[in-house]
């Protein structure tokens, strides 16, 4: 499967809301450890060179910057999704023996 940008992101374009970014991030980021070998939404195979699927790679910096616009907007995210968003590490880039 060839991973592509999520259609919701393409449709919203520059008008994408913070709530939409949260939903898309949740769909394209592993909810819990151990992480699967591929993105749960688009099937992108995680690797050392590409630890995020194309959609998550676009959404992460946008959501990191805009997460303070709406109090509580990140509440639906799991602990792993929140750590992947706000932390320096990505669960998909951790050693396989830890995450899979």
N, C-alpha and C positions, 0 to 999 in steps of 0.2 A: 504494500500500500504506500502510495506517495503522499506524504503529509503536505497539506496546503493550509493557507490562512483560513480560519473559521469564517464562514459566510456572514455571521452576525457582525463581525468586526469590519468586514468589507462593506456591508450594507450601511452601517452606522457612520463610517468614515470619520471625519473630524467632529461629528456630533455625538460620538460615543459617550455614554454617561458612565459615571463611576460605578453605578449598580450593574450596568452591562459588563464592565471590565471585571468586576468581582465574579459574576456568573461565568464568564468565559474562562477566567483564571481557574475557577473551581473545576470546570469541565476538562481542562487541559493539564491539570497538575494532580499527581497522585495524592489521594486523600490520606493514606496511612502508609506506614512502613510495614512490611517490606514493599518497595515500589515494584510495579510490573516492569517488564523489559521494554515496553512501548507506551506511548501516550494513551490514556484511557479513552480519549475522544477521537483522535485522528490517526492513531496507529504509528506515529513517528517512533522509530527505534532509537532509544537513548544510547548515547555513546560519549566517550571522553571529549570528543570534538564538538558534539552537539547534544548537551545534556538537557536542553529544552526543545520542545517542538516549535515549529515556526510561529504558531499563534502565541504560545506562552512567552517566547522570546520578544515578541512585539508588545504584549500586554504587560509584562513585568515592569519595565521602566515607567510606563504610563501610569499604572496603578500605584507604584511606589510613590510617585510624585503627587498623585491626586487623592490618595487614601484619606487625607484629613479633611476633605471637602464636606463629607457627610459623617457625622458621629455614628459609630456603630456599624458602618457599612461592611466592615470585615468580619462581623460576628458570625455569618454563615460558614466561614472557612474553618477547616479542621486545623488542628495544631500543626500538622505537617505542611499543609498548604500555606498557613500563615508564616511558618519558619522559612519556607522556600521563597516567599514573597519579601519578607522584611529582613531576613538574615543574610549572612555572607555566604553560607553554604547552600547547595542545592541537593536535595535528597537523591535526585537522579544522577548526580555526579559522585556520590559516595561510593566507596568500594562495594562490589557486588556481594561480598560475604556479609556486609552490614545491612544492605537494603533488599536483597532478593533472596 
